[in-house]
Amino acid sequence: MFRVLLVDDEPSLRLTMSEFLRRAGYDVRAASDYDEAAAVGNEQVDVAVVDVNLPGGSGVDLLRQFGGREPYVPFVMITGEPTLSLLPDLVQAGAYDFIAKPVVKDVLLRAVARAGEKKRLTEEKQRLEREVRRHAEELEGRVAERTAELVEANKQLARQAKITALGRAAAQVAHEVKNPLTGLLLYSMHLRERVAGKLAEAELTLIDKIIETTKYMDRTCEQVLDFARPIRLTPQPVDLNRIAADVLQILEPQLAAGAIERRLELGEPEVTGLLDRTSVRAALTNLILNAVQAMPSGGTLGVKTYRADSALGLEVSDTGVGMTAEQLGNIFEPFYSTKSQGLGLGMPYVKKVVEEHRGTIEVESRPAAGTTIRVSLPAAATAGVENASPTNPRG
């Protein structure tokens, strides 16, 4: 039911038109002058039927006042024969239609019906425009989100291609160097045996240094080759609590030598899932060794395991030197290292193991405020079916 504002200062005409409209099914609100009509808000009216000449002001002024507010109200203006010259002003002010006096019932009802349909169509148009804007905003948001995902995916692909190419090149170099190093090591050890007891201790020490240096270079080549090899997982029931305790026990000499206090917090009753034992153990070893190296003057090492829904959690924290934003941004880049020694393959290897398990890894760190690394692994393995590569490159 449309709500009609009827404004006319002639009581008999106002009463007659009101009756016509009510019988036609309209909800009519009648006003006799400008002030009374001006007090009505747009939200209370669907159509206005207004005489041009009103006490206290003109119908044109009333039209302009309503025209500057929302929602839209179509105006049907009532004019007398002598005032037809006002039609251009009415159109310019925004009148939808006009009827001339004396007012005929059918003419009035048709004009109001058309104005009501105009009101309905205008509101429908506005509703559709709002809906289109909302859909456009949602689409823009989805496009922006998808674009960001594609950009990140392209970055990951480019990074993976870079890692693959770099790994192949490094592996080729390491392979070419490893064989001569093996020969050099054998020759040096054989020489050490041949001259034992014939040379002074100082000369024997030089040969020992050659042997140790050759072994170090051989281990370095092996780390590069290990990193370049694909990791093949063998999922089996694994208890992270047991792995964490075992790794800490093995690394106890390094912790003691570095004056590092350890804090082990194990999840209860157990933190067990289908994981590749060898690669997870190697990854945790790398994380703990990195933490130890970040605390050259001693500190506190924290190792925590826990279960969260269908995921297994592993957290390693230290009170060491921490990292800058730049270092954090490059922490998973192969051969990037902030230490004087090491190839910078430890963290890339850890990330590789985590991703092969379809897990996630997060790093929080600030300079002089320590580092915390959180690893989340699915309790049920979804990757790899063959033998695990026993790789353990350390950065």
C-alpha positions, 0 to 999 in steps of 0.5 A: 500500500502506497502512502500518499501525502495530499496537500491542498488548502481547499478543505472540500477539494482536499476531503474529496481527493482524500476519499478518492485515494482511500477508496483506491487503497492508498494510505493518505496523509492530508495537510492544509499548508506548507508548514504542515506538509514540510514537517513530514519526512520522506520516509513517511511518504511514497507519493506526494500530491501537492497544490502549487499555491499553498499558505505559508509557501509554494508547492514548488518550494516544498518540491525542492525541499523533498527533492534534496532528501532521501528516499526519493518521493515523486511529486504530482503537482496540482495547477490551475489553468492560469498557472500553466506557465509554471510548468517549466519551473515544475519540471526543473524543480523535479516534478514527476507529473501534474494535473490541472484543476478541476481535479478529475477522479480518474486523472488523479488515480492514474497520476498517483498510480504512475507516481507509485510505480515510479517510486517502486522502480526507483527503489528497485533500481537503487536496491539493484545498484547497491547489490551490484556495488556490493557484488563488485566490492566482493569481487574486487576483494576476491580478485585482490585476494586471488591475485595476492595468492597467485603472486605468492605462488609465483614467488614460491615457484621462482624460489623453488626453481632457484633452489633446484637450479642452485642445488643441482649446480652445487651438487655437481661441483661437490660431486666433482670435488668429492672424489679428489678429496677422497683420494687426498684424504687417503693419501694424507692418512697413508703418508701419516702412517709412513712417516710416523716415528720418522718426523718430528711432532711438529711435522706430524701435526701439519699432516694431521691438519691436512687430514682434518681440513680434508675431512671438513671439506669432504663433510661440506661436500656431503652436506651439499649433496644431501640437500640436493637429494630429494627427501622421500618419506616413510611415514610410521608412528612417531612420538615427538616426545621421544625424538625431542628427548633423544636429540637433546641427550645426544647434543648434551655435550654441545649444550654443556660446553656452551653453558646453555640451560635446557628446558624441555616441555613434553606434551601429555599423554603423548604427541604421536603421529604418522611421520618420517622419523629420520627426517624429523629427527634431522630437522629438530637436530638442525633447529637445536644446533642453530639455537646453540650457535645463536647463544655463544655466551650461554643462555636458555634453550626451550624445546616444547612438544604439544598436540593441537587437534589433528596437528602435532606441534614442535617449538624451539626457542632460544635467548640468543642474539636474534635476527633482523628483519632482513635476516628473517626474510632470508632465513630459508634461502639456501647458502644464506648464513649469518654465521662465520662458519656453515653453508646456510643449509640448515633452515632450508632443509628444515623447511623442506622436511616440514613442507614434505610432511605438508606442515607449516613453520613460523619464525619469530625473532628480534635482535638481542631478544632471541628466536622462537621457531614453531613447526606444525605437522599433520598427525596423519602423513600425506606425503612420500612413500619410499625410503627417507633420505638420511640427510642432515645438512647443517648451516 
